[in-house]
Amino acid sequence: MPNKNSKWGYLLLLSLIWGTSFILIKKSLLGLTAYQLGALRIIITGLFLLIIGFKRIKTISKKDWKWITISGFIASFFPAFFFAIAETEIDSAIASILNSLVPLNTILMGFAIFKIGTSKRQMLGVIIGFIGTAILILKGAELNPNQNYLYAGFVIASTLMYAINVNIIKRYLQDIKPLTIAVGNFVPIIVPAFIILLFTGFFKAEALNGEHVLTSLLYVSILSLFGTALAKVLFNKLVQISTPVFASSVTYIMPIVALGWGLLDGEGFSVLQGFATLIILIGVYLANKK
C-alpha cells in the first residue's frame, strides 16, 4: 500500500530536517537572544506559509479554528521559544535526545487527556524512558557544571505539548489538508510573536549591527523555512497517513542526526550519556511495540 511505504519516507526526511534544527538553533543564538530567535522563527515561517497558502484560510470552518489555534500555540508558538531558551544553557545534542520523549508523552497524553487505552508494557516503556532521561540530565549536569540543566525542563515541557498536538491532529483535524493546518496554525500566533520581537529591542540600530547578527539571521531563516514550515506540513501529513505514536517516533532518529552535528561542533558526550540515550530508546521501543 502507498501509505505503508510513504510513511517511512516522511519519517526519514523529517528526522533529517528536525535533527539538523538543533544545531541551527545553537548557531542562531550566536547573534540573537532566545526571545528574538523564537519570535523570528515564528514570523518568518508564518509569512512564508501565508504567501503560499493564504487562500486555504477560507476553507477552515469555524469549529476547526478552535483546534487549529490550540495546535498552533502548543506545537509552534511556545516550543519555538522554549527550545531557544533551553539551548542557551544545554548542548544541542542533549536537547535532541530529550526531545525523543515525545512518543512516550504521546502515549501518556493519549491516556490522560484523550482517554486512549494503554497497556502495562507501554507504561513500563514510559518508566524506563524517564529513568534514562534522569540519568542523561544528571550526568550532563556533572560533566558541564557551567551549564544549568534545569533548562532541560523547557525541552520536556515542549515534548508534552508536541504529544498533545499529535493527538489533536489525529482526533480533530484528520480530514483537513496538512498545508491548511500549517497555515491556520500561524494565523493566530504571528502577531503575538511580532509584539514579543518589538519588546526585545531587535529593531534598534545597535542590535541590528551586532556581531554575528547577519549570520544568525541566515541560520534562523533556514531553520524557519525548512525546520518549521516544510517540516510542519510533512509532519501533519505523516500523522494523517499513520498513527500518533508512529508519527512521534520521528524522534528516534533525530538524536542521531543532532548528535553528529553536535560532535562536529565540539560538543562533549560521555559513555554514560550514550547509555542513558539507549535506555530512553529502549523505553520508547517497548512503549510502541505491537
Disulfide bonds with the S-S distance in Angstrom:
none
